[in-house]
Amino acid sequence: MLSRCMISAVILLAAYSSAVAAVEGSPAREPPSDPGAPWAIEWSMPDRKDEMTPKTLILCSDHMDEHLRRYRSLIEKSGVLKGYTILDGSKLGAYKSAAGSVGYIVSTHKGNEDQTVSNCVANYPELQPLVTDFIAKGIRAKQDEFQNLIKAGILPKEVLPLQCYSRFYYPAEDHYPTKSTKQWLALIDVDDTTDNRCFDVTLPTTFGIHPFSCESAGICVDDRK
């Protein structure tokens, strides 16, 4: 039986692979017949819905303005995400204004980790061990996991090499979720592409929303494109 982490990896990798195929010219999913009736949101991880995603999220990104705008747009467009707040992690005092459960999002393109991480950790030193762990171990683990899924036949051999690396960290000793953990601490996301295709997948999965569903419902579409 596949573990919960492996199942999550399959969902994210399959979503990423399909997103890449669409970028390269493969047929997109058919839009709803009635544009006034968007598709219903599908939750890829129902147990993360509501109680798992922290209500206040502090964002650190090398594309801060764009990513902050798109997170806030998603919350505004989706009625089910009312009550969530995204704060600019580059500004001192963001944490002090946060109420309730707090989570961190570190989103950076590969090669920009040092500046993004150093600025963020300067404000939130509790992130240092998580970011260090991911950069030192997490990326290699994701690459190995990707190859194992291909070897097991879960992903086809022709799938493009993994370029999106992300992981949720929990308040457990090994940072993985346990039966007693209710909130994730941080999402570390490293993008090895020249565009934002990885962020397009990370954006809805922060809240446990399936990327296909989010796009089809019209709430993940970037209005400025």
MARTILUM-807921 format. One record per atom (N, C-alpha, C): residue in three letters; x, y, z. Coordinates in steps of 0.05 Angstrom, whole numbers, padded with zeros to 5 digits, always signed. Example, Ala and Ser with C-alpha at 12.3 -4.5 7.8 and 13.67 -1.06 7.14 Angstrom:
BEGIN
ALA+00264-00114+00156 ALA+00246-00090+00156 ALA+00264-00066+00156 SER+00257-00045+00142 SER+00273-00021+00143 SER+00258+00001+00157 
END
This chain:
BEGIN
MET+00017-00024+00000 MET+00000+00000+00000 MET+00018+00025+00000 LEU+00011+00044-00017 LEU+00027+00069-00018 LEU+00022+00085+00007 SER+00044+00097+00017 SER+00041+00115+00040 SER+00028+00141+00033 ARG+00019+00156+00053 ARG+00006+00181+00048 ARG+00024+00200+00033 CYS+00050+00201+00041 CYS+00069+00218+00028 CYS+00073+00210-00001 MET+00073+00184-00007 MET+00077+00175-00034 MET+00052+00182-00051 ILE+00028+00179-00039 ILE+00004+00186-00054 ILE+00004+00216-00060 SER+00012+00233-00041 SER+00014+00261-00046 SER+00033+00267-00068 ALA+00056+00253-00068 ALA+00076+00257-00089 ALA+00065+00250-00116 VAL+00050+00229-00118 VAL+00038+00221-00144 VAL+00020+00243-00154 ILE+00003+00253-00136 ILE-00016+00274-00144 ILE-00001+00299-00154 LEU+00019+00308-00139 LEU+00034+00332-00147 LEU+00050+00327-00172 LEU+00063+00304-00175 LEU+00080+00298-00198 LEU+00062+00295-00223 ALA+00039+00282-00220 ALA+00021+00279-00242 ALA+00010+00306-00251 ALA+00004+00323-00232 ALA-00006+00349-00238 ALA+00015+00366-00252 TYR+00039+00364-00242 TYR+00061+00379-00254 TYR+00066+00369-00283 SER+00067+00343-00287 SER+00072+00332-00313 SER+00051+00341-00333 SER+00026+00341-00324 SER+00004+00349-00342 SER+00005+00379-00348 ALA+00014+00394-00328 ALA+00016+00423-00332 ALA+00038+00429-00352 VAL+00060+00415-00350 VAL+00082+00418-00370 VAL+00072+00411-00398 ALA+00057+00389-00400 ALA+00047+00380-00426 ALA+00030+00402-00438 ALA+00013+00414-00422 ALA-00005+00435-00432 ALA+00011+00459-00442 VAL+00033+00466-00428 VAL+00050+00488-00436 VAL+00062+00482-00463 GLU+00069+00457-00468 GLU+00083+00450-00492 GLU+00064+00444-00516 GLY+00038+00448-00511 GLY+00019+00447-00534 GLY+00000+00424-00534 SER+00000+00407-00513 SER-00020+00386-00511 SER-00047+00397-00507 PRO-00068+00383-00515 PRO-00095+00393-00512 PRO-00102+00399-00483 ALA-00114+00422-00477 ALA-00122+00428-00450 ALA-00149+00415-00444 ARG-00157+00414-00418 ARG-00183+00403-00411 ARG-00205+00421-00422 GLU-00227+00409-00429 GLU-00250+00424-00440 GLU-00261+00442-00419 PRO-00267+00467-00425 PRO-00279+00485-00406 PRO-00308+00477-00401 PRO-00320+00485-00379 PRO-00348+00479-00373 PRO-00366+00490-00395 SER-00387+00476-00401 SER-00405+00485-00422 SER-00419+00512-00415 ASP-00424+00516-00390 ASP-00436+00541-00381 ASP-00415+00557-00367 PRO-00404+00579-00379 PRO-00383+00594-00367 PRO-00392+00608-00341 GLY-00418+00610-00337 GLY-00428+00622-00312 GLY-00430+00603-00289 ALA-00424+00577-00295 ALA-00425+00557-00274 ALA-00399+00542-00272 PRO-00379+00554-00257 PRO-00353+00541-00255 PRO-00354+00514-00242 TRP-00334+00497-00249 TRP-00333+00471-00238 TRP-00328+00472-00208 ALA-00337+00452-00194 ALA-00334+00451-00165 ALA-00305+00446-00158 ILE-00297+00457-00135 ILE-00270+00453-00126 ILE-00266+00424-00116 GLU-00245+00411-00124 GLU-00239+00384-00114 GLU-00214+00386-00096 TRP-00216+00371-00074 TRP-00194+00372-00054 TRP-00177+00348-00058 SER-00151+00352-00065 SER-00133+00330-00069 SER-00125+00316-00043 MET-00126+00332-00021 MET-00121+00321+00006 MET-00142+00331+00025 PRO-00165+00318+00026 PRO-00188+00328+00041 PRO-00181+00332+00071 ASP-00163+00317+00082 ASP-00157+00320+00111 ASP-00141+00345+00116 ARG-00130+00358+00095 ARG-00116+00383+00099 ARG-00136+00407+00098 LYS-00159+00402+00086 LYS-00179+00423+00083 LYS-00187+00434+00111 ASP-00188+00460+00113 ASP-00197+00475+00137 ASP-00177+00473+00160 GLU-00174+00449+00172 GLU-00159+00447+00196 GLU-00129+00445+00192 MET-00120+00437+00169 MET-00091+00432+00165 MET-00076+00456+00156 THR-00087+00472+00138 THR-00073+00496+00128 THR-00075+00519+00149 PRO-00053+00530+00158 PRO-00054+00552+00177 PRO-00070+00576+00165 LYS-00085+00589+00182 LYS-00102+00611+00173 LYS-00085+00636+00165 THR-00062+00639+00178 THR-00044+00661+00171 THR-00019+00650+00158 LEU-00013+00658+00134 LEU+00011+00648+00119 LEU+00030+00672+00113 ILE+00055+00668+00121 ILE+00075+00689+00116 ILE+00092+00680+00092 LEU+00092+00696+00071 LEU+00105+00689+00046 LEU+00133+00702+00043 CYS+00152+00686+00036 CYS+00179+00695+00028 CYS+00184+00685+00000 SER+00189+00703-00019 SER+00191+00695-00047 SER+00210+00713-00062 ASP+00223+00702-00083 ASP+00240+00719-00100 ASP+00223+00733-00121 HIS+00197+00726-00122 HIS+00177+00740-00139 HIS+00155+00750-00121 MET+00162+00764-00100 MET+00144+00771-00079 MET+00118+00784-00088 ASP+00120+00806-00104 ASP+00096+00820-00112 ASP+00077+00803-00128 GLU+00087+00787-00147 GLU+00070+00770-00163 GLU+00058+00748-00147 HIS+00074+00734-00131 HIS+00064+00712-00115 HIS+00044+00721-00094 LEU+00050+00743-00081 LEU+00032+00754-00061 LEU+00005+00761-00073 ARG+00006+00773-00097 ARG-00019+00781-00111 ARG-00035+00757-00118 ARG-00022+00735-00128 ARG-00037+00712-00137 ARG-00049+00696-00113 TYR-00034+00695-00091 TYR-00045+00682-00067 TYR-00070+00697-00058 ARG-00068+00723-00056 ARG-00091+00739-00047 ARG-00114+00738-00066 SER-00108+00736-00092 SER-00129+00733-00112 SER-00144+00707-00109 LEU-00129+00685-00104 LEU-00142+00659-00100 LEU-00160+00659-00076 ILE-00151+00671-00054 ILE-00168+00673-00030 ILE-00193+00689-00036 GLU-00190+00711-00050 GLU-00213+00729-00056 GLU-00233+00716-00074 LYS-00223+00700-00094 LYS-00241+00688-00113 LYS-00255+00663-00102 SER-00243+00650-00082 SER-00254+00625-00072 SER-00268+00630-00045 GLY-00294+00626-00045 GLY-00309+00630-00020 GLY-00300+00611+00002 VAL-00290+00587-00005 VAL-00283+00568+00015 VAL-00257+00575+00030 LEU-00243+00595+00020 LEU-00218+00603+00033 LEU-00221+00629+00048 LYS-00245+00638+00053 LYS-00249+00662+00070 LYS-00237+00658+00097 GLY-00224+00678+00107 GLY-00211+00676+00134 GLY-00181+00671+00133 TYR-00171+00664+00109 TYR-00142+00660+00106 TYR-00129+00687+00099 THR-00104+00691+00109 THR-00090+00716+00105 THR-00061+00710+00096 ILE-00052+00724+00076 ILE-00024+00721+00066 ILE-00010+00747+00073 LEU+00013+00745+00088 LEU+00028+00768+00096 LEU+00055+00769+00081 ASP+00066+00793+00076 ASP+00091+00797+00063 ASP+00114+00792+00084 GLY+00128+00770+00080 GLY+00149+00762+00099 GLY+00173+00780+00099 SER+00176+00797+00078 SER+00199+00814+00076 SER+00196+00839+00094 LYS+00173+00842+00105 LYS+00168+00866+00122 LYS+00169+00858+00151 LEU+00185+00872+00166 LEU+00187+00867+00195 LEU+00161+00873+00208 GLY+00153+00856+00227 GLY+00128+00861+00241 GLY+00105+00845+00230 ALA+00109+00831+00208 ALA+00086+00816+00196 ALA+00077+00795+00216 TYR+00096+00782+00229 TYR+00089+00760+00247 TYR+00073+00771+00271 LYS+00080+00795+00281 LYS+00066+00806+00304 LYS+00037+00812+00298 SER+00031+00818+00273 SER+00003+00824+00266 SER-00013+00799+00260 ALA+00000+00776+00260 ALA-00014+00751+00253 ALA-00030+00741+00277 ALA-00053+00730+00271 ALA-00071+00719+00292 ALA-00075+00690+00286 GLY-00077+00674+00308 GLY-00083+00645+00305 GLY-00059+00630+00295 SER-00064+00607+00281 SER-00043+00590+00272 SER-00027+00604+00249 VAL-00001+00600+00249 VAL+00017+00614+00230 VAL+00033+00593+00215 GLY+00035+00596+00189 GLY+00052+00579+00172 GLY+00069+00597+00154 TYR+00091+00585+00144 TYR+00109+00600+00127 TYR+00110+00587+00099 ILE+00113+00604+00079 ILE+00117+00595+00051 ILE+00143+00607+00041 VAL+00162+00590+00034 VAL+00187+00600+00022 VAL+00187+00590-00007 SER+00184+00608-00026 SER+00182+00601-00054 SER+00204+00616-00070 THR+00222+00600-00082 THR+00245+00613-00096 THR+00253+00597-00120 HIS+00263+00611-00141 HIS+00274+00597-00164 HIS+00303+00589-00157 LYS+00311+00565-00167 LYS+00337+00555-00160 LYS+00359+00574-00169 GLY+00377+00580-00151 GLY+00398+00599-00157 GLY+00393+00625-00141 ASN+00368+00629-00133 ASN+00361+00653-00117 ASN+00356+00647-00088 GLU+00363+00622-00080 GLU+00356+00613-00053 GLU+00370+00630-00032 ASP+00395+00637-00037 ASP+00411+00651-00016 ASP+00398+00678-00008 GLN+00392+00694-00028 GLN+00380+00721-00022 GLN+00353+00718-00010 THR+00336+00702-00022 THR+00309+00698-00012 THR+00309+00687+00016 VAL+00324+00666+00021 VAL+00325+00653+00047 VAL+00337+00670+00068 SER+00360+00684+00061 SER+00373+00700+00081 SER+00356+00723+00091 ASN+00341+00736+00072 ASN+00324+00758+00079 ASN+00301+00748+00097 CYS+00290+00724+00090 CYS+00268+00713+00105 CYS+00277+00704+00133 VAL+00299+00689+00134 VAL+00309+00679+00159 VAL+00317+00701+00178 ALA+00326+00724+00167 ALA+00333+00747+00183 ALA+00308+00756+00200 ASN+00285+00754+00188 ASN+00260+00761+00202 ASN+00249+00738+00218 TYR+00252+00714+00209 TYR+00240+00690+00221 TYR+00261+00668+00224 PRO+00279+00671+00244 PRO+00301+00651+00248 PRO+00291+00623+00252 GLU+00266+00619+00261 GLU+00256+00592+00265 GLU+00255+00576+00238 LEU+00257+00590+00216 LEU+00257+00577+00190 LEU+00284+00565+00182 GLN+00305+00574+00195 GLN+00332+00566+00186 GLN+00336+00536+00185 PRO+00329+00520+00206 PRO+00333+00491+00204 PRO+00316+00478+00183 LEU+00292+00488+00178 LEU+00275+00476+00158 LEU+00285+00480+00130 VAL+00293+00505+00124 VAL+00304+00512+00098 VAL+00330+00497+00093 THR+00348+00496+00113 THR+00373+00482+00111 THR+00369+00453+00105 ASP+00350+00441+00120 ASP+00344+00412+00116 ASP+00334+00407+00088 PHE+00317+00424+00077 PHE+00306+00420+00050 PHE+00327+00423+00029 ILE+00343+00444+00030 ILE+00364+00448+00010 ILE+00385+00427+00011 ALA+00392+00417+00035 ALA+00413+00397+00038 ALA+00403+00369+00032 LYS+00378+00363+00039 LYS+00368+00336+00036 LYS+00342+00333+00019 GLY+00325+00353+00020 GLY+00299+00350+00008 GLY+00299+00348-00022 ILE+00315+00364-00035 ILE+00316+00364-00064 ILE+00325+00337-00075 ARG+00346+00326-00063 ARG+00356+00300-00071 ARG+00335+00279-00066 ALA+00321+00280-00043 ALA+00300+00261-00037 ALA+00278+00262-00057 LYS+00270+00286-00066 LYS+00249+00289-00086 LYS+00258+00277-00113 GLN+00283+00281-00120 GLN+00294+00270-00145 GLN+00293+00239-00144 ASP+00301+00228-00121 ASP+00301+00199-00118 ASP+00273+00188-00119 GLU+00254+00202-00106 GLU+00226+00194-00105 GLU+00214+00194-00133 PHE+00221+00214-00149 PHE+00212+00216-00177 PHE+00221+00192-00193 GLN+00247+00185-00190 GLN+00258+00162-00205 GLN+00245+00136-00196 ASN+00239+00133-00170 ASN+00227+00109-00159 ASN+00198+00106-00170 LEU+00184+00128-00174 LEU+00157+00126-00185 LEU+00158+00117-00214 ILE+00178+00126-00228 ILE+00181+00117-00256 ILE+00188+00087-00257 LYS+00207+00079-00240 LYS+00216+00051-00239 LYS+00192+00032-00231 ALA+00175+00042-00214 ALA+00152+00026-00205 ALA+00129+00026-00225 GLY+00132+00042-00247 GLY+00111+00043-00267 GLY+00088+00061-00260 ILE+00090+00076-00238 ILE+00069+00094-00230 ILE+00069+00119-00248 LEU+00093+00127-00257 LEU+00095+00149-00276 LEU+00108+00138-00301 PRO+00100+00147-00325 PRO+00112+00137-00350 PRO+00141+00146-00353 LYS+00157+00130-00367 LYS+00186+00136-00371 LYS+00191+00162-00386 GLU+00172+00170-00403 GLU+00176+00194-00419 GLU+00170+00220-00404 VAL+00162+00218-00379 VAL+00156+00242-00363 VAL+00182+00258-00361 LEU+00180+00284-00364 LEU+00203+00302-00362 LEU+00216+00301-00335 PRO+00242+00305-00333 PRO+00255+00306-00307 PRO+00243+00326-00288 LEU+00243+00319-00263 LEU+00231+00336-00243 LEU+00245+00363-00241 GLN+00230+00385-00241 GLN+00242+00411-00238 GLN+00229+00427-00215 CYS+00209+00415-00203 CYS+00195+00428-00181 CYS+00200+00412-00155 TYR+00210+00426-00135 TYR+00216+00413-00110 TYR+00201+00427-00087 SER+00185+00412-00073 SER+00170+00425-00051 SER+00165+00404-00029 ARG+00161+00415-00005 ARG+00155+00397+00017 ARG+00142+00413+00040 PHE+00122+00402+00053 PHE+00110+00413+00077 PHE+00125+00403+00101 TYR+00130+00420+00120 TYR+00143+00412+00145 TYR+00123+00415+00168 TYR+00123+00395+00186 TYR+00104+00394+00208 TYR+00119+00395+00235 PRO+00105+00402+00257 PRO+00118+00404+00283 PRO+00123+00377+00296 ALA+00134+00358+00280 ALA+00143+00333+00291 ALA+00173+00331+00289 GLU+00185+00312+00304 GLU+00214+00311+00305 GLU+00226+00306+00278 ASP+00213+00291+00261 ASP+00223+00286+00234 ASP+00210+00303+00213 HIS+00193+00322+00223 HIS+00179+00342+00206 HIS+00158+00330+00188 TYR+00151+00304+00191 TYR+00130+00292+00176 TYR+00104+00291+00192 PRO+00081+00291+00180 PRO+00056+00292+00195 PRO+00052+00266+00211 THR+00041+00268+00234 THR+00033+00245+00251 THR+00004+00248+00258 LYS-00007+00228+00272 LYS-00035+00229+00279 LYS-00041+00253+00298 SER-00020+00262+00313 SER-00024+00283+00332 SER-00020+00311+00320 THR-00008+00313+00296 THR-00003+00339+00285 THR-00027+00350+00270 LYS-00033+00375+00275 LYS-00057+00387+00263 LYS-00050+00410+00244 GLN-00026+00421+00245 GLN-00019+00443+00228 GLN+00008+00439+00216 TRP+00012+00447+00191 TRP+00039+00447+00180 TRP+00053+00473+00187 LEU+00079+00471+00190 LEU+00095+00495+00197 LEU+00104+00512+00173 ALA+00113+00498+00153 ALA+00124+00513+00130 ALA+00122+00496+00104 LEU+00120+00511+00082 LEU+00121+00499+00055 LEU+00146+00511+00042 ILE+00166+00494+00036 ILE+00190+00502+00022 ILE+00188+00494-00007 ASP+00190+00513-00025 ASP+00185+00508-00054 ASP+00208+00519-00070 VAL+00223+00502-00084 VAL+00246+00510-00101 VAL+00239+00504-00130 ASP+00240+00524-00147 ASP+00232+00521-00175 ASP+00256+00522-00193 ASP+00261+00501-00208 ASP+00285+00499-00226 ASP+00277+00505-00255 THR+00256+00520-00259 THR+00248+00528-00287 THR+00253+00557-00291 THR+00248+00566-00315 THR+00252+00595-00321 THR+00226+00610-00319 ASP+00204+00596-00314 ASP+00178+00610-00311 ASP+00166+00603-00284 ASN+00139+00605-00282 ASN+00125+00600-00257 ASN+00108+00575-00258 ARG+00116+00555-00275 ARG+00099+00532-00278 ARG+00097+00516-00251 CYS+00119+00517-00235 CYS+00118+00503-00210 CYS+00100+00517-00190 PHE+00101+00543-00190 PHE+00084+00559-00172 PHE+00055+00555-00179 ASP+00048+00551-00205 ASP+00021+00547-00213 ASP+00009+00522-00200 VAL+00026+00502-00194 VAL+00017+00478-00181 VAL+00017+00482-00150 THR+00038+00496-00140 THR+00040+00500-00111 THR+00018+00517-00100 LEU+00009+00537-00116 LEU-00011+00557-00107 LEU-00035+00543-00095 PRO-00050+00526-00110 PRO-00074+00514-00098 PRO-00068+00492-00078 THR-00045+00477-00082 THR-00040+00455-00064 THR-00032+00465-00036 THR-00025+00490-00033 THR-00020+00502-00007 THR-00045+00497+00011 PHE-00068+00498-00002 PHE-00094+00495+00013 PHE-00106+00467+00009 GLY-00091+00450-00005 GLY-00102+00423-00010 GLY-00121+00421-00033 ILE-00122+00442-00051 ILE-00140+00442-00074 ILE-00125+00429-00097 HIS-00139+00412-00112 HIS-00127+00399-00135 HIS-00122+00420-00157 PRO-00098+00422-00169 PRO-00092+00442-00189 PRO-00111+00443-00212 PHE-00119+00419-00223 PHE-00137+00419-00246 PHE-00164+00432-00238 SER-00174+00425-00215 SER-00199+00435-00205 SER-00198+00465-00202 CYS-00176+00475-00191 CYS-00173+00503-00185 CYS-00173+00519-00211 GLU-00159+00509-00232 GLU-00159+00523-00257 GLU-00186+00522-00271 SER-00198+00498-00271 SER-00224+00495-00284 SER-00246+00512-00271 ALA-00244+00516-00245 ALA-00264+00532-00231 ALA-00259+00562-00236 GLY-00237+00569-00249 GLY-00231+00596-00255 GLY-00219+00613-00233 ILE-00211+00600-00211 ILE-00201+00615-00188 ILE-00171+00615-00187 CYS-00157+00599-00204 CYS-00128+00599-00205 CYS-00117+00614-00230 VAL-00135+00624-00246 VAL-00126+00637-00270 VAL-00114+00664-00264 ASP-00090+00669-00275 ASP-00077+00695-00271 ASP-00089+00715-00290 ASP-00103+00734-00279 ASP-00118+00754-00295 ASP-00099+00772-00311 ARG-00074+00773-00304 ARG-00056+00792-00317 ARG-00042+00779-00341 LYS-00046+00754-00346 LYS-00034+00741-00368 LYS-00049+00747-00394 
END
